[in-house]
Amino acid sequence: MPFLHLTKVAVGCAHVETFARRVAARADKGELRVPTRMRPKRQVELIGGALHWIIKHRIVARQTILRFEDRKDGRLDIVCSDQLEILPPTYRRAHQGWRYLADEDAPTGIGEGGEGDELPPHLQRELAALMLL
């Protein structure tokens, strides 16, 4: 069964390494909570999918969506695994909030036959910035 995914901009991060440190610092008991004001209408389809992170107009990482939980302040937590999977950079326009991403449009991970699988993340990032990947 295909999953539905989300994309979200990693605000304030210029590099995937910086974002990975942020995730590690904010993770608690194997989970990372991402607060949002908007409630996804397709929550059931998103569980088991992934939250794809955008840095500098490129999808560069993803985390598995475990569940959604209401917060006392009226917002919603997207509860994800703390395991950050680094992806070969894939161009995506920046946006506010989150956007749905169909399974067939989601980038493949390293080792899944994606372009540049054998390259380290810093070289992937440089080549993607030059539009060579």
C-alpha positions in Angstrom: 0.0 0.0 0.0 1.5 3.4 -1.0 2.0 5.9 1.8 1.3 9.6 1.7 4.1 11.9 2.9 4.6 15.5 4.0 7.3 18.1 3.1 8.4 20.8 5.5 11.1 23.4 5.4 13.8 23.1 8.0 13.8 26.8 9.0 17.1 28.2 10.1 19.2 25.3 8.9 21.7 25.9 6.0 23.1 22.4 5.9 21.9 18.9 6.5 24.6 18.3 9.2 23.2 21.3 11.2 19.7 19.9 10.9 20.9 16.4 12.0 22.4 18.0 15.2 19.1 19.8 15.8 17.1 16.6 15.5 19.5 14.8 17.8 19.2 17.6 20.4 15.4 17.7 20.3 14.7 13.9 20.1 13.3 12.3 23.2 12.7 8.5 23.8 13.2 7.7 20.1 10.8 10.4 18.9 10.8 13.9 17.5 7.8 16.1 17.9 7.1 18.7 15.2 4.3 21.2 16.1 1.9 22.5 13.5 -1.1 24.8 13.7 -2.9 23.1 10.8 -4.5 19.6 11.2 -3.9 17.3 8.2 -7.2 16.1 6.8 -5.4 12.9 5.6 -3.8 11.9 8.9 -4.6 8.2 8.6 -2.8 8.0 5.2 0.2 9.8 6.6 0.9 7.4 9.5 3.8 5.2 8.3 4.7 7.7 5.6 7.6 10.2 6.0 8.2 13.8 6.8 10.6 15.0 4.1 12.8 18.0 5.1 13.7 20.8 2.7 16.9 22.8 3.1 17.9 25.4 0.5 15.2 24.3 -1.9 16.2 20.6 -1.8 14.6 17.6 0.0 17.6 16.3 1.9 16.3 14.0 4.7 13.2 12.2 5.9 11.8 10.7 9.1 9.0 8.2 9.5 5.7 9.6 10.8 4.5 7.6 13.8 1.3 9.4 14.8 -0.3 12.7 15.5 -1.1 14.0 19.0 -3.1 17.0 20.2 -1.3 19.6 22.3 -2.8 21.6 25.2 -2.2 24.9 23.2 -4.5 23.8 20.4 -1.8 22.9 18.0 -0.9 19.4 16.8 2.3 17.4 17.1 3.5 15.4 14.1 5.3 12.6 16.1 8.2 11.2 14.0 10.9 8.7 14.6 14.2 10.3 15.7 16.0 8.4 12.9 16.9 10.9 10.3 17.5 9.3 6.8 19.7 11.5 4.6 18.6 11.6 1.0 20.3 12.6 -2.2 19.1 16.3 -2.7 16.0 16.7 -4.8 14.8 20.1 -5.9 11.6 21.4 -4.2 10.2 24.9 -3.9 10.2 26.3 -0.5 6.8 26.8 1.2 5.3 27.7 4.5 3.9 25.0 6.8 3.8 21.5 5.2 2.6 20.1 1.9 1.4 16.6 0.9 3.8 14.4 -1.2 2.5 11.4 -3.0 4.5 8.2 -2.7 5.3 8.1 -6.4 6.7 11.6 -6.2 8.8 11.0 -3.0 12.6 10.8 -3.6 14.3 7.5 -3.2 16.8 7.0 -0.4 20.5 6.3 -0.5 20.9 2.7 -1.5 17.5 2.6 -3.2 18.9 3.4 -6.7 18.9 7.1 -6.4 21.3 9.3 -8.3 24.5 10.0 -6.4 24.0 7.1 -3.9 27.8 6.5 -3.6 28.6 10.1 -2.7 29.0 11.5 0.8 26.3 14.1 1.7 28.6 17.2 1.4 29.5 16.2 -2.2 25.9 15.5 -3.0 25.0 19.0 -1.7 27.7 20.7 -3.7 26.8 18.9 -6.9 23.1 19.6 -6.4 23.9 23.3 -5.8 25.6 23.3 -9.2 22.5 21.5 -10.7 24.7 18.5 -11.6 22.7 16.0 -9.6 
